[in-house]
Each structure stands twice: as structure tokens, then as C-alpha cells.
Amino acid sequence: MPETAHQNHVEVTMATGKKAASDAAKILRDPKSTKKEKEVAASDLAQRKGAPAAKPKKK
């Protein structure tokens, strides 16, 4: 019987640690940080264990 992709699927869950989250917050506050650095830092914070879900932006 041939294997399917579902049979080999492994779920990986990771969360950003406290130190990495702190560093990411510093990057977001730094006006000299590039747009790409801020995107990566925001992504790290979004993966923070226990992070609240994103709220929709008000217009």
C-alpha cells in the first residue's frame, strides 16, 4: 500500500521564548530598525506562548 502525505505528517509547535520576545519588542520600538527587522520581530511576538489573538484594526 503506498504511503500518503497524511501518514507522514508531523505537527510541530514552537513558541517564542521570553528573551526572544523581549528582544523583538526592543526592535519594534527602535526607530532605526528596518521594515524587514520589524516584520520579523512582529512575527516572533505573534508566536509568543500565551500571546493574545490579534485584534482587528479600527479605521
Sequence and secondary structure as in RCSB ss.txt:
>XXXX:A:sequence
MPETAHQNHVEVTMATGKKAASDAAKILRDPKSTKKEKEVAASDLAQRKGAPAAKPKKK
>XXXX:A:secstr
    TTTT       B HHHHHHHHHHHH TTS HHHHHHHHHHHHTBTT         
